[in-house]
Structures are given as structure tokens and as C-alpha cells.
Amino acid sequence: MDIIQDAFADQQKLSYTVVDRNSNFETAISKYLSTTKTYFIAMVTFKRSFWQELFTKSHTKQLSYHLNLPVMAMPAALFASS
């Protein structure tokens, strides 16, 4: 995620945290939000296959329904190196 850090290098008040993929998503986000002053959440989204769409839930979509914060979804393709 160095590209994110590089893109926002001139923003002194901007910070980001990467949530551990191996932890429970909902618990990790709730814990983070309870310990920080957060104005919005940015998430990187990944293209899912037809079967993944049918049988797995989108964390980004789920989060956007349950939070009182804006959620910015960024496709992972934006960060793919050429």
C-alpha cells in the first residue's frame, strides 16, 4: 500500500491503518472506530467471481449500510502496477 502513502504524502493530518486480513473484519473495524476519531473510511475493493458474488458478502457494502460515516470504495485495479 505504499502507493497510498505516496499519493497522500503532502497531507500532514491524513493517516491510514491497514486492518489485519486474518482478524474478524467486523470486530477489527469496531475496535478501530472506538479508539480513534474517524471522519470517513476508505476501502480497497477486489473484483469477485460470479460464485464469490453469490456466496460471499461484500465487506464494503456491509460497512456502508451499518456505519454513520462516509465510505470511499477504491477498486484494487487503481493500485495495480503496470
PyMOL commands that set and color helices and strands:
alter all, ss='L'
color gray80, all
select helices_A, chain A and resi 2-7+25-35+50-55+59-66+76-79
alter helices_A, ss='H'
color red, helices_A
select strands_A, chain A and resi 41-45+71-75
alter strands_A, ss='S'
color yellow, strands_A
deselect
rebuild
show_as cartoon
